[in-house]
Amino acid sequence: MFSLLKKYPRYKWIRTFLKQVYRYSHHRSMRHMENSWPYFHIDSMSPNDKEVIWCGSRICTLLPWKDLSEVFLNKNVFVLATGPSICELDLNGLHHHGPIVGVNGAIAIQDSSDVQFSAYFIVDRGFIERRFEMFERVVSQKIPCFLTFDCIFEVCKRRPDLLKEASIFLIENYNERYGVGRKNSSDLARAMETDDGLEVLGSVNGCVGFSHDPERGVYDGATVVHWALQVLVNYRVSEVAILGMDMGSKGGSHRFYEGQARAEHSSLDDNFEATILPSFQLASKVCQQLSINVVNLSPYSRLPSDVFNKKSFEEYMGEKYAI
């Protein structure tokens, strides 16, 4: 059966047929895993020991989050998002001042700047599908990478061997975990009320929240930066400085590495008011309670300054590092 895997990208009827089999044989709450079945599996041999199985073969062991504790504990951390303002900054040697976390296509900044990453986040399987060469670049540098299970699946479809030497940490949406049924809206609301590991801002379609225990799942917040922030707070960093979080405020391209010809659709405009803004408002509240300072270094960011304090990159670096 697994031999069909090599054919289904060309023969869509095979994929369609398998989806129908999955839907008839699995509960509706497990629908979020239908794309990866039956080739992909995460074998949980113990709470802290998980292995990726691809076409019946063991590919890699997912690493425990504690492996990165010393990288971030009590550190000032930079998060590189992908807004066009990134290109206006001199980032050469930034890694000498603290760990740098990259998201999605941030790796492309290395085309113009000497930047080294301490960790990386990719949580959209569509990014792996469309920008696989960027993920290959991350792995080639042995950068620890946080991926969702469906991102790992997309990698397996293309180059499962790539994962054998990679440092992969599994990160999951709170309500779309591998092997766990998705809660309906009422069950999710009850879980949010009783789970001490969650902080919730009202009830905006169950989308706005902040996880104090991100190893059990994070809130999406409609941006990968929100995922990363929940993880960094869990590692008890001292400060987070976010660069390139423009969110399309200047119009045109949303990502610094895209030309107009290759620009992809962004859902930022659709999600900003309903999900993105309230998610970061809640994140700001949590970080203040934990005495973790978050600074927004994008000069064009759509996020207002009452969410995260805004500074120019030059001002921030001068204050912190006398540069």
Secondary structure, 3 states (H helix, E strand, C coil): CHHHHHCCCCCHHHHHHHHHHHHHHCCHHHHHHCCCCCCEEEEEEECCEEEEEECCEEEEEECCHHHHHHHHCCCEEEEECCCHHHHHCCCCCHHHHCCEEEEHHHHHHHHCCCCCCCEEEECCHHHHHHCHHHHHHHHHCCCCEEECHHHHHHHHHHCHHHHHHCCEEECCECCCCCCCCCCCHHHHHHHHHHCCCEEECCCCCCCCEEECCHHHCECCCCCHHHHHHHHHHHCCCCEEEEECCCCCCCCCCCCCCCCHHHCCCCCHHHHHHHHHHHHHHHHHHHHHHCCCEEEECCCCCCCCCCCCEECCHHHHHHHHHCC
